């Protein structure tokens, strides 16, 4: 799963060279409510239903541990710095992305391991453990629940496909900040609405995000955060791609089936190695979307890190992704 940037850590050797660059990047304006503490009043206890049952949180939690790969950004946006964080792209870079660095305010989070370190988690004395963008197993849930009340992934979505608003509102309920979460989601919806109005050329155009880094095409579904970002911009769902993926967040498409990727727009999570492979792939090079120069590279680890910002798809990362990708997508013509 490493190549998709979907579940596991990237190696330290890949991530480390970028840390210095991230440190010097000026960050875009984050939502005004990210800094400071939660101030909204809320009635506790609150009970959260999730895929592995229900969890009651009796008092407002002060110490939050996140075991979902993007969950920390949701709490940071609400002014809550988690005491423990699960790494996704790597412990040297996850807290230094330009859109999230200001929220940490110079702090380095305490990482709890990609393979959960239960002793580490327990040592952090969490009031609640949260795994929204995750696939927590029953065994993991039992171990985590023995440490603190634990909220697992949404019951109504396949893992890693839960809508951003559903996860963010759940985070808001957990810390008693539902009004703040609703305000930020409304602001984000307004921003996307404005983009769709300003760029009617996106409407009806099929688009997908593809990872070609292992000499095959890993396509992300319309209900994956990357796919949801594109539909938020106004692009149409590529039905032929989603039929192959089914109810998962993504699936591998062999080079022989590359014809299904002949969409109106193709966004590639390319790196140096995959660029060489794509350049020599005759089937790919013959696609109309490629010949018409309607494909766009959005690397994870190269500035402006648009691929990573789109993958997180949180209220913190979306403004950063929009800032880079909308002008580039608008520059593509038919």
N, C-alpha and C positions, 0 to 999 in steps of 0.2 A: 504493500500500500504506500510505501515511501514515495514512489515516483509520482503518485497522484496528489501528494500533499494532502491526503484526505484523512489519514489516521495517525501515522507514526512519526517519530522524530526523523529529521534529516540529520546526516552525520555532522559532527562538529567541524570536520574539515571543510564542508561546503558552507556552513553558516558563518564561521568565524571571520573570514575576510570582509564580510559586509558590515560588521558591527561598527567599526570606526566610521564608515560612511553614513550609517544611520544616525550616529551621534551628532553629526554636523548638519544634518538636514533640517531646514526650517519646517516645522510641522504646520499643516493646514489648520484652520480654525476648527476646533472641536466643539460639540454642543456645549452651550454655556453652563449646563447643569452638571457637567462631569466632575467639576472640582467641588470639594467641600463634603459635608456629611448629609445623610438622608434626613430630611426635615418633615416629610409628610407624615401626618398622624395615621395610624392604622390600628385596627382592632386585632389583637392576638388573644388566643391562639388562632392560627390559620392552618387549614388542611389542604394539601396539594395532592391531587390525583395524578398518577403517572403510570408508566408501562408495567411497573413491578408492584403496584399496590397504591397505597396512600400514605402520606407522611404528615404528621401534625407538628407544627413548629409553635411552641408555647409562648415564647417571648421573642422580641425583635433580636435577631442574631447579630452579634458584633464581630464574630470570627468566622469567616466563610472560607471553605476550601472548595475549589472548583476542579472536578475531574472530567468535565467536558472540554473539548479542545478549544472552543471559542468563548466559553462561559465567563472567563475573567473579564473580557471586554464589556460584557453586559453589566456586570457589577461596577466596573470602573466608570462606566457612563452614568451610573446612578450615585457616584460618589463613594463607593465602597471598595476599598482595596483588599482583595482576598489575601488571606494569610498563607495560602498554599495554592499552587497553580500546576496544572498538568502541561508539559511541553508539547508543542505540535511541530513547528519547524525547527525547534532547537532551543536549548537553554541559553545560548549566547545571542539569540536574535528575537525571540518571541516578545520580550519586553522593550525592544528597541525600535520596532517599526515606527515610522514617523507619526502615524495617527494615534499610537497608544503611548508613546514615550512620555508626553506631557502628563498623562494621568497618573503615571507612577511617580512623578515628581522626584526623580533621582534615585528612587528605591529599586533594588533588584529583588524580584519576588522569590519566595522560597518554592523551589520546584519539587514536585512529589514523584517524579519518574513517569515515563511513558508506560512502563509496566508498574502498576501502582505499588508504591512502597507504603504498606499499611502502618508500619512502625513510625515512619516519618509523618504520615497523616495524623496519627494519634498524638505524636509529640507536639503538634501545632494546636492542640486543644480546640478543635473546631466546635462552634455552636450548631453548624449545619454543613452538610456536604452536598454539592450540587453537580449533577451530570446531565445537562440538557442536550448539548451537542456531543453525544456519546452513544455507546451501545453497551451499557452496563449489564453484565450477566447476573443471573440469580445468585451465583456463588459470590461474585464481587459485591453485590448489594447486601448480602448477609454480613460480610466482613465489614463493609463500610457502616452499615446500620448499627453494628456493635460498638462503633466509635462515636457516632453522632447521628441525629436524624438525617436521612439521606433522601434526596429527590432525584429520581432517575429520569430518563428520556420520556418524551410525550407518548401516551398510549395510542394516539390516533394517527401516528405517522411512522413510516419505516425509519430506522436509525439514520441519522444525518440528513433527513429530508424535512424536518419540522420547520414550519414557517418562522421567519425571523421575529415577527410580531408575537407569535405564540410563546416563543422562548423568552423574549424580553419581558412580556407581561408576567410570565411565571417568575422571572428573576425579581421583578418589581414586587410581586406578592410576597416573596420570601423575605425581603428586607423592609416591607411596609412602605414601598415607594410606587404604588400603582399609578397615582396621578402623574408623577414625574415621568414614568415610562410611557404613559398614554400621550403626554405632551410631546415627548421626543419622537414617538412614532408618527404622530400627526404632522409634525414638522418635516419628517423624512418623507412621508406620503406626499406632502405638498411640494417638496423638492422634485420628486419623481414626476408628479403631475405637470409641473412647470416644464420639465425636460421633454415630456411627451408632447406638450403643446408647442414648444419651440422647435421640435424635430419630428414633424409628422412623417418624414421620410423613413423613420424606423418602423412605423406601423405596418404590419403585414409581412415584414421581411423575416424570413427564418434565420435563426442564428444559434450556434452552440459553442461551448467551450470544450476543447480537445487537448488531451495530454499525449504527445507523441514520443515520450522520452524512453520507451522500451521497444522501439521498432514495431509498434502497433499503435492503433488510435484508441485511447481510452476516452470515451465520451461521457460527459456529465449530463444527468437528466434535467428536465425542466423543473423538477422539485428539489434538486440540489441547490445549495446557496448560490452557486455560480449561474445556474440556469434561471433561478428566481430573479437574480440581478438583471439579466437580459430582458425578462418579461416585464420587470418594473420599468425598464427604459422604453418599453413599447414593442419589442420584437416578438414575433410569433413563435410558437412552439414548433420545433421540427418533428413532426409526428413520426416520420420514418425512423428517426434516431431513437425516439422514446419508445417505440414499439419493440425495438431490440433490447433496450435497457429494462423494460418492465417496471416493477415497483421498487427497484433499487435506486441508489443515488447515482450509479454509473455502471458502465460495462465496457469491456474491450471489444473493439471492432477490428477485425483482421484487415490487413492491407488489401486483400481481395474484395472486401466489401466496402472499400473506400468511396464507392459511388454514392452511398447513402449520405455522405458528408458534403455532397455538392449542394450546399445551401446558399442563401443570399449573403450570409456573413459567417466567417469561421474565425474563432479566437483561439490561438495556439499558445499553450503553456510551454514554449520552446526554450531550450538551452543550446549551448554550442554543439553538443553531440547530436541532439535531435535535428538541429538545423542541417547538419551534414547528411543525415539519413533522409530527410525530406527532400533535399536538393537532388538526391540520386534516386528517388522513388518515382518511377515513370507514371504509375497509376495516379498518385497524388498530383504530380505536376500537370496531368491532363485534365484535372477537374476544372470546370468553368469558373468556380469561385477563386481558384488559384490563378488561372490564366487571366481572369478579369481583375486581378489585384484587389480582391475583396476579402482577403484574409488579413488578420492582424495578430502580431506577436505580443503576448502579455506575460513576460517571464515572472516567475516568483522572485528570483534572487537578483535581478538586475533592476537598476533604477528605471522607472519610478515605482517598482514593486507593485504594479497594478494587479498582477495575477494574485498575489497574496492578499491584497486589500479586498479583491472581489471574493476570494475564497472565504475570508472571515465573514463578510457580509453582515457586519454589526452596525449599530448607530454611530460607532466611532470610525470604522473603516470605510463605510459607504461614501461619505463626502470626499475622502481621499481618492477612492476609485473613480468616482464621478468626475472629479477634477481632471483626471488624466484621460479617461477612456472616452467620455462623451465627445470632446473635440476631435479625437482621432477617428472615432466611428462616423462622425458627421462628415469628415473629409473623404470618406470612401463613397464613391459614386458608382452608378450602374452604367 
